[in-house]
Amino acid sequence: FDSIGDAYLTIFQCTTLEGWTRIKVIISDGYNIIVANIFFGLCVLICNYFLLNLTVAVMLDKFKLQ
């Protein structure tokens, strides 16, 4: 993560699950493989859980009975 913009873009890419394994392999090669696996595992789980809850909240708000 060279800058804050690159870091946000990388986290967003991991959240969307588009090419996150390639980033994980690069980080694993450069640093500790265990730490990289834990970081990316938690990132994917927590961010996708948040996005799922956000999607459900929007759907409930949209189809709320008046």
C-alpha positions as MATLAB code, in Angstrom:
seq = 'FDSIGDAYLTIFQCTTLEGWTRIKVIISDGYNIIVANIFFGLCVLICNYFLLNLTVAVMLDKFKLQ';
ca = [
       0.000    0.000    0.000;
       2.036    2.932   -1.294;
      -0.621    5.576   -0.757;
      -4.048    5.839    0.850;
      -5.748    5.846   -2.552;
      -3.995    2.671   -3.629;
      -4.864    1.058   -0.299;
      -8.571    1.886   -0.668;
      -8.576    0.624   -4.236;
      -6.893   -2.617   -3.189;
      -9.357   -3.173   -0.336;
     -12.245   -2.438   -2.718;
     -10.854   -4.960   -5.199;
     -10.594   -7.563   -2.429;
     -14.149   -6.773   -1.320;
     -15.556   -7.358   -4.803;
     -13.607  -10.665   -5.005;
     -12.221   -9.698   -8.410;
      -8.560  -10.703   -8.565;
      -7.967  -10.670   -4.806;
      -6.079  -13.973   -4.886;
      -3.395  -12.461   -7.102;
      -2.916   -9.629   -4.599;
      -2.804  -12.156   -1.739;
      -0.072  -14.137   -3.494;
       1.997  -10.979   -4.067;
       1.668   -9.987   -0.398;
       2.406  -13.560    0.722;
       5.621  -13.615   -1.331;
       6.798  -10.282    0.053;
       5.781  -10.731    3.684;
       4.633  -13.496    6.002;
       2.257  -16.017    4.382;
       0.299  -16.616    7.601;
      -0.310  -12.924    8.218;
      -1.359  -12.408    4.588;
      -3.825  -15.298    4.760;
      -5.345  -14.014    7.998;
      -5.548  -10.421    6.705;
      -7.177  -11.280    3.396;
      -9.470  -13.871    4.952;
     -10.748  -11.347    7.477;
     -10.956   -8.624    4.841;
     -13.094  -10.770    2.549;
     -15.346  -12.032    5.345;
     -15.914   -8.718    7.115;
     -16.293   -6.566    3.999;
     -18.645   -9.002    2.267;
     -20.716   -9.356    5.445;
     -21.018   -5.559    5.553;
     -22.020   -5.376    1.879;
     -24.579   -8.157    2.320;
     -26.156   -6.310    5.261;
     -26.172   -3.080    3.252;
     -27.908   -4.820    0.346;
     -30.533   -6.363    2.628;
     -31.174   -2.982    4.291;
     -31.698   -1.293    0.918;
     -34.055   -4.057   -0.224;
     -36.059   -3.889    3.008;
     -36.305   -0.119    2.714;
     -37.388   -0.352   -0.918;
     -40.111   -2.946   -0.317;
     -41.312   -1.568    2.999;
     -45.096   -1.551    3.301;
     -46.541    1.885    3.872;
];
